[in-house]
């Protein structure tokens, strides 16, 4: 048994090294790579992905797992093994199983189809022409159904797709959670829209020079305890975080001199992701357990920092005097409460990535409901634009005038990433539930934030969440940390309290 485990760990280590190498190529492509390097870079990345896939599907891996008695039913608990080894086998079995079930020919066809579809999507969005994109989306959905069939499912064809991003969670569970979220959210948005109390957003309508924003971002990252000996911050068109090694986490952000929140909250968000990756326990480093429990949990870490900490009144009481030193003229006559109100303005809008904390999740519910119907065949691709506009009206009270601002706005579907969207909202829900526990266990937290001290947040997350990596599935982690399973109540109460005060109802 010892020997089989050792061999599996050696094989896994090589996959981790290759994956980090691939991440370096991807990071460089998005940040510093000269444009003409794209052709060979794509080939380099494809070669590495092929190598990783063949290692993941190595028949020896299957034999060794078999020797260890790992099957779908027992992968969760090989009684004779230590806890970490059991978790390792569970995750390895899951990965191996998913990889071998999908034939190589389908993997290649999916990669080709989505690569073409992404190019078409860019043009379709530019010209707001859904018809151009339609046949590509139809092909993607056909292939995804084949993928789902290969992976197998009991209740919903959407289950195995969701499982890619949110392991062990079912469509039914997401439906239950989202359905108890929807009504209160819609009501809350209506209350906010009807409120006479409106934030003064003119305080943000000024020019904030990029180099000054960068300096302030670095100050906040240091306060969050981002370790610059183990990571960096750069600029890219779309902000992201990537792991090039257990001690090498790269964050990116983007600057808008005319809209200050973009860079700062983007940076805090990515740093939340980065701190998670930096916080995996020493014994998990370089193994597949040195990973997030799920995308939802990953997003909970970025959202907790961005919204619950970064957009809180206490945070700005602590940091606004420092911000004023960076922009003394612009913010001369602004008080921190005024600034806090402006950065928390709520307005139903058409574009997800620009949405505020409250309406954001309605954008996600809309996508989840539509993509589920597309995959089950209940909704035809040709009817998508109409269905989108209708749902937008139902949920947000507004309708897009064109496809670019409607069903063509996100890249996800062109990449074949069905099942990804719900993880954004799951992240918000987990964040609120974790934050509630954090506040209970650290009653002094608000005063600490008001002093500009973010250490208690970092320490608590590290101990309770980060250090565990993928040792516990998301649901179990949530129960261990908060004492109960994922419950949307925490998020709804958080929003009602915060925005009820801001909008006076
Ligand atoms: Zn994120």
Boltz pocket constraint, residues with backbone or C-beta under 6 A from the ligand:
constraints:
  - pocket:
      binder: B
      contacts: [[A, 269], [A, 273], [A, 298], [A, 299], [A, 302]]
      max_distance: 6.0
